């Protein structure tokens, strides 16, 4: 469990220290441990076989890391942003060539896919006919990993009269970090929670609003870590934390300096074992947004 993140602000980054209480001459009780920042394998490398000359962004993967869904603006799609998919046989291999998911893509904008861990449910943002205003959250399902996606249906309890964009669910599919413009002109992150996967969502402010915007939220399955980006059009990647799902997140997020550049980084996604980190960036000269990946080593508390 991540029980000591706030202690990192009391020490210099890059080393660990134990905080102990000498209760008697015979008993020493460990209260917490300060740890280094998250360690990345490198600044991120573009995914082979995935990126094109136009924008490819918002990566989202199944738990086994074998299926990748993302938004692409390549001209072979029907709309102003479409849902694309790529597969691989193992997580050590490169993905095969990406293909359009025709069941989920229309002449409208279809963006920000969020695939479930088991690969059987997918949320997306779309302004297709039937939307209530701007981009709405829509949901599609299928019976098997190689099955056809059902026609997407809007999710009324997640939608407003402004843009609403889904992100992957966490905490047993009960909590979604929803990006929305419902309270102003830029995207902010809200937490959409429900009592069970069958219950309706209730949307509440996160409490970390920024004048520059806050979106791309990715919540760890235990609900303790939240990765996100700040900036109306993206910007930099951050991480915040909390001690339990009942508490608010720390209001001094950690800037993920290793994977940020002078360009725009956004749309973080983290594997369930917290060892792989995916994101979007426009750092490559002569291209728009591309999808990048690197390895991740998050601090673990004993």
C-alpha positions as CSV (number, residue, x, y, z in Angstrom):
1,X,0.0,0.0,0.0
2,X,1.1,3.6,-0.6
3,X,1.0,4.7,3.0
4,X,3.8,7.3,3.0
5,X,3.7,9.4,-0.2
6,X,3.4,12.8,1.6
7,X,6.7,12.1,3.5
8,X,8.6,12.5,0.2
9,X,8.3,16.3,0.4
10,X,10.3,16.3,3.7
11,X,13.4,14.9,2.1
12,X,15.6,15.3,-1.0
13,X,14.4,13.2,-4.0
14,X,16.4,10.1,-4.7
15,X,16.9,8.5,-1.3
16,X,14.9,6.7,1.4
17,X,14.6,7.4,5.1
18,X,12.9,5.7,7.9
19,X,10.8,7.6,10.5
20,X,10.7,5.7,13.7
21,X,9.4,6.2,17.2
22,X,11.4,4.9,20.2
23,X,8.6,3.9,22.5
24,X,10.9,2.3,25.0
25,X,14.5,1.1,25.2
26,X,13.3,-2.2,23.8
27,X,10.6,-1.2,21.2
28,X,11.0,0.6,17.9
29,X,7.9,1.2,15.8
30,X,8.2,2.2,12.2
31,X,5.8,5.0,11.3
32,X,6.5,5.4,7.6
33,X,9.1,5.5,4.9
34,X,10.0,8.2,2.5
35,X,10.8,7.0,-1.0
36,X,12.2,8.3,-4.3
37,X,10.1,9.5,-7.2
38,X,8.6,6.9,-9.5
39,X,11.3,5.5,-11.7
40,X,10.8,5.4,-15.5
41,X,12.9,3.2,-17.8
42,X,13.4,6.2,-20.1
43,X,11.6,9.3,-21.4
44,X,9.3,7.2,-23.5
45,X,9.7,5.7,-26.9
46,X,7.1,5.7,-29.8
47,X,5.2,2.5,-30.2
48,X,6.3,0.5,-33.3
49,X,3.7,-0.1,-36.0
50,X,1.1,2.2,-34.3
51,X,1.8,5.8,-35.1
52,X,1.0,7.6,-38.3
53,X,1.7,11.0,-39.9
54,X,-1.5,12.3,-38.2
55,X,-2.6,12.4,-34.6
56,X,-2.7,9.1,-32.7
57,X,-3.5,9.5,-29.0
58,X,-5.4,8.4,-25.9
59,X,-4.0,4.8,-25.6
60,X,-6.0,2.3,-23.5
61,X,-5.2,-1.4,-23.1
62,X,-6.7,-4.6,-21.7
63,X,-5.2,-5.9,-18.5
64,X,-3.0,-8.5,-20.3
65,X,-1.6,-5.7,-22.5
66,X,-2.5,-7.6,-25.7
67,X,-5.2,-5.3,-27.1
68,X,-4.6,-1.5,-27.6
69,X,-7.4,0.9,-28.5
70,X,-6.7,4.6,-29.3
71,X,-8.0,7.6,-31.1
72,X,-6.6,8.3,-34.6
73,X,-7.3,11.1,-37.1
74,X,-5.9,9.2,-40.2
75,X,-7.8,10.0,-43.4
76,X,-8.9,6.4,-44.0
77,X,-11.4,6.7,-41.1
78,X,-14.9,8.0,-41.7
79,X,-14.9,10.8,-39.1
80,X,-13.2,13.7,-37.4
81,X,-11.4,11.2,-35.0
82,X,-12.1,7.5,-35.0
83,X,-11.4,4.4,-32.8
84,X,-8.6,2.2,-33.9
85,X,-7.3,-1.1,-32.5
86,X,-4.0,-3.2,-32.6
87,X,-3.2,-6.6,-31.1
88,X,-0.1,-8.6,-30.2
89,X,0.4,-12.2,-29.1
90,X,2.4,-11.4,-25.9
91,X,3.3,-8.3,-24.0
92,X,7.0,-8.7,-25.0
93,X,6.2,-8.4,-28.7
94,X,5.4,-5.3,-30.8
95,X,1.8,-4.6,-31.8
96,X,0.7,-5.5,-35.2
97,X,-0.6,-3.0,-37.7
98,X,-3.6,-1.0,-36.4
99,X,-7.1,-1.2,-38.0
100,X,-10.2,0.9,-37.8
101,X,-12.9,-0.4,-35.4
102,X,-15.8,0.3,-37.8
103,X,-18.6,-0.6,-35.3
104,X,-17.5,2.3,-33.1
105,X,-16.5,4.9,-35.6
106,X,-18.9,7.3,-37.5
107,X,-18.6,10.5,-39.6
108,X,-18.8,12.4,-36.3
109,X,-16.1,12.7,-33.7
110,X,-15.4,9.4,-31.9
111,X,-12.5,9.8,-29.4
112,X,-11.1,8.9,-26.0
113,X,-11.7,5.2,-25.9
114,X,-11.6,3.5,-22.4
115,X,-11.4,-0.3,-22.6
116,X,-12.3,-2.5,-19.6
117,X,-9.7,-4.8,-18.1
118,X,-11.3,-7.9,-19.6
119,X,-11.7,-6.3,-23.1
120,X,-15.5,-6.7,-23.2
121,X,-16.7,-3.2,-22.5
122,X,-15.6,0.0,-24.1
123,X,-16.6,3.6,-23.3
124,X,-15.9,6.5,-25.8
125,X,-16.7,10.1,-26.3
126,X,-18.7,11.1,-29.4
127,X,-20.8,13.9,-30.7
128,X,-22.8,11.6,-33.0
129,X,-26.5,12.1,-33.4
130,X,-28.2,11.4,-30.1
131,X,-25.7,13.3,-28.0
132,X,-27.0,15.8,-25.5
133,X,-24.4,18.5,-26.3
134,X,-20.8,18.5,-27.3
135,X,-19.0,15.1,-26.7
136,X,-21.0,12.6,-24.7
137,X,-20.0,9.3,-23.1
138,X,-21.2,6.3,-25.0
139,X,-20.8,2.6,-24.1
140,X,-20.4,-0.6,-26.2
141,X,-20.1,-4.2,-25.2
142,X,-19.2,-7.6,-26.8
143,X,-19.5,-11.2,-25.7
144,X,-15.9,-12.2,-26.4
145,X,-12.5,-10.7,-27.1
146,X,-12.8,-11.5,-30.8
147,X,-16.5,-10.6,-31.0
148,X,-18.2,-7.6,-32.7
149,X,-18.9,-4.5,-30.6
150,X,-22.6,-3.7,-30.0
151,X,-24.0,-0.3,-31.3
152,X,-22.8,2.3,-28.7
153,X,-25.5,3.7,-26.3
154,X,-25.2,7.0,-24.4
155,X,-24.6,6.9,-20.7
156,X,-27.0,9.6,-19.4
157,X,-25.7,9.8,-15.9
158,X,-22.2,10.7,-17.2
159,X,-23.3,13.3,-19.7
160,X,-24.0,17.0,-19.5
161,X,-24.6,19.8,-22.1
162,X,-20.9,20.2,-22.5
163,X,-18.0,17.9,-23.5
164,X,-17.7,14.8,-21.4
165,X,-14.8,12.3,-22.0
166,X,-14.5,8.9,-20.3
167,X,-11.4,7.3,-18.9
168,X,-10.8,3.7,-17.8
169,X,-12.7,2.5,-14.7
170,X,-11.0,1.4,-11.5
171,X,-12.0,0.0,-8.1
172,X,-14.0,-2.9,-9.4
173,X,-15.4,-0.9,-12.3
174,X,-17.1,1.5,-9.8
175,X,-15.1,4.7,-10.2
176,X,-14.2,6.6,-13.4
177,X,-12.1,9.8,-13.6
178,X,-14.3,11.7,-16.0
179,X,-13.0,14.7,-17.9
180,X,-15.8,17.3,-18.4
181,X,-16.4,21.0,-19.3
182,X,-19.6,21.1,-17.3
183,X,-18.4,23.7,-14.9
184,X,-16.5,26.0,-17.2
185,X,-14.6,26.5,-20.5
186,X,-11.8,23.9,-20.0
187,X,-11.8,20.2,-19.2
188,X,-11.6,19.4,-15.5
189,X,-11.5,16.0,-13.8
190,X,-14.5,14.7,-11.9
191,X,-14.9,11.3,-10.1
192,X,-17.9,9.4,-11.3
193,X,-18.8,6.7,-8.8
194,X,-21.4,4.0,-8.5
195,X,-22.3,1.4,-5.9
196,X,-21.9,-1.6,-8.3
197,X,-21.1,-2.1,-12.0
198,X,-24.9,-2.2,-12.6
199,X,-25.8,1.0,-10.6
200,X,-25.9,4.5,-12.1
201,X,-23.0,6.9,-11.7
202,X,-22.9,10.0,-9.5
203,X,-20.5,12.7,-10.7
204,X,-18.6,14.8,-8.1
205,X,-15.8,17.4,-8.5
206,X,-12.4,16.0,-7.7
207,X,-11.2,19.1,-5.9
208,X,-8.0,19.6,-7.9
209,X,-9.3,22.0,-10.5
210,X,-6.7,24.1,-12.4
211,X,-7.2,27.2,-14.4
212,X,-5.2,25.5,-17.2
213,X,-7.5,22.5,-17.1
214,X,-7.0,18.9,-15.8
215,X,-7.9,15.9,-17.8
216,X,-6.6,12.4,-19.0
217,X,-7.1,11.0,-15.5
218,X,-6.0,7.4,-14.9
219,X,-6.9,5.9,-11.5
220,X,-5.1,2.9,-10.1
221,X,-7.3,-0.1,-9.4
222,X,-7.0,0.4,-5.6
223,X,-8.0,4.1,-6.0
224,X,-4.9,5.4,-4.3
225,X,-3.0,6.9,-7.3
226,X,-4.2,9.3,-10.0
227,X,-2.2,10.1,-13.0
228,X,-3.3,13.0,-15.2
229,X,-2.3,15.9,-17.4
230,X,-2.7,19.6,-17.0
231,X,-3.2,22.2,-19.7
232,X,-6.1,23.1,-21.9
233,X,-4.5,21.2,-24.8
234,X,-2.5,18.9,-22.7
235,X,0.8,20.0,-21.2
236,X,2.6,17.9,-18.6
237,X,2.0,14.7,-16.8
238,X,1.4,14.5,-13.0
239,X,0.7,12.1,-10.2
240,X,-1.2,12.6,-7.0
241,X,-2.1,10.1,-4.3
242,X,-4.2,9.5,-1.1
243,X,-4.0,7.0,1.8
244,X,-7.4,5.5,1.2
245,X,-10.2,5.8,-1.3
246,X,-12.3,7.6,1.3
247,X,-9.8,10.5,1.5
248,X,-9.1,13.4,-0.8
249,X,-6.1,13.4,-3.1
250,X,-3.0,15.3,-2.2
251,X,-3.3,18.9,-3.5
252,X,0.4,19.1,-4.4
253,X,0.7,16.7,-7.4
254,X,4.1,15.4,-8.4
255,X,5.3,16.5,-11.8
256,X,6.6,13.5,-13.7
257,X,9.7,15.2,-15.0
258,X,11.4,12.2,-16.8
259,X,8.5,11.6,-19.2
260,X,7.7,15.3,-19.7
261,X,9.4,17.3,-22.5
262,X,9.2,20.9,-23.9
263,X,6.3,19.5,-26.0
264,X,2.9,18.3,-24.9
265,X,2.4,15.1,-23.0
266,X,-1.0,13.8,-22.0
267,X,-3.4,10.8,-21.8
268,X,-1.5,8.6,-19.3
269,X,-2.3,4.9,-18.9
270,X,-0.6,2.5,-16.4
271,X,-0.7,-1.3,-16.4
272,X,-2.4,-3.1,-13.5
273,X,1.0,-4.4,-12.3
274,X,2.3,-0.8,-12.4
275,X,5.3,-1.6,-14.6
276,X,4.2,-0.2,-18.0
277,X,3.4,3.4,-18.7
278,X,1.7,4.7,-21.9
279,X,1.0,8.3,-23.0
280,X,0.6,10.6,-25.9
281,X,3.1,13.3,-27.0
282,X,3.6,15.6,-30.0
283,X,7.4,15.7,-29.3
284,X,8.5,14.1,-32.6
285,X,9.4,16.7,-35.2
286,X,7.2,16.6,-38.3
287,X,4.3,14.7,-36.8
288,X,1.3,15.4,-34.7
289,X,0.5,13.3,-31.5
290,X,2.1,9.9,-31.2
291,X,1.7,7.1,-28.6
292,X,4.7,6.4,-26.4
293,X,5.5,3.8,-23.8
294,X,8.1,3.1,-21.2
295,X,8.6,1.0,-18.1
296,X,7.6,2.1,-14.7
297,X,8.8,1.3,-11.2
298,X,6.6,2.7,-8.5
299,X,7.7,2.8,-4.9
300,X,6.4,-0.1,-2.8
301,X,5.9,0.1,1.0
302,X,6.9,-2.8,3.2
